[in-house]
């Protein structure tokens, strides 16, 4: 799903805007549990994630810990 979001924002002519758009979408639209899972996946190597998606995820702050 993250790569699909990345492909949507790939149409941006400015790379930094694409990265910001991906990060913003994930922060706004994904629940904290999903964000924790994708950030954990990134920390474990991020296999299968496109480069622009990796860059956007690296810019995100971790969500609050699960209660």
C-alpha positions in Angstrom: 0.0 0.0 0.0 2.8 2.4 0.8 4.4 1.9 -2.6 1.0 2.6 -4.2 0.9 5.9 -2.4 4.5 6.6 -3.6 3.5 5.9 -7.2 0.6 8.4 -6.9 3.0 11.1 -5.6 5.7 10.3 -8.1 3.9 12.6 -10.5 5.1 15.5 -8.5 7.8 17.4 -10.4 9.8 18.2 -7.3 11.2 15.2 -5.4 10.9 16.9 -2.0 7.2 17.6 -2.6 6.6 13.9 -3.4 8.4 12.8 -0.2 6.5 15.3 1.8 3.2 14.3 0.2 3.8 10.6 1.0 4.8 11.3 4.6 1.8 13.6 5.1 -0.7 11.1 3.6 0.6 8.3 5.8 0.6 10.5 8.9 -2.9 11.7 8.3 -4.5 8.5 7.0 -2.9 5.5 8.6 -3.7 4.6 12.2 -0.8 4.5 14.7 -0.7 0.7 14.7 -0.2 0.7 10.9 2.5 3.4 11.1 4.3 1.5 13.8 4.3 -1.6 11.6 5.6 0.1 8.5 8.3 1.9 10.5 9.4 -1.4 12.1 9.6 -2.9 8.7 11.7 0.0 7.5 14.1 -0.4 10.5 14.4 -4.1 9.6 15.6 -3.3 6.1 12.4 -2.2 4.4 12.4 -5.0 1.9 10.0 -4.2 -1.0 9.7 -0.5 -0.3 10.4 2.0 -3.1 13.2 4.5 -2.4 10.9 7.5 -2.3 8.7 5.7 0.2 11.7 4.8 2.4 12.7 8.5 2.4 9.2 9.6 3.3 8.9 7.0 6.1 12.3 8.1 7.5 10.9 11.6 7.8 8.0 10.5 10.0 8.0 10.7 13.8 7.2 7.4 15.4 3.6 7.1 16.6 3.0 7.0 20.4 3.6 3.5 21.9 0.7 1.1 21.9 -1.3 1.1 25.2 
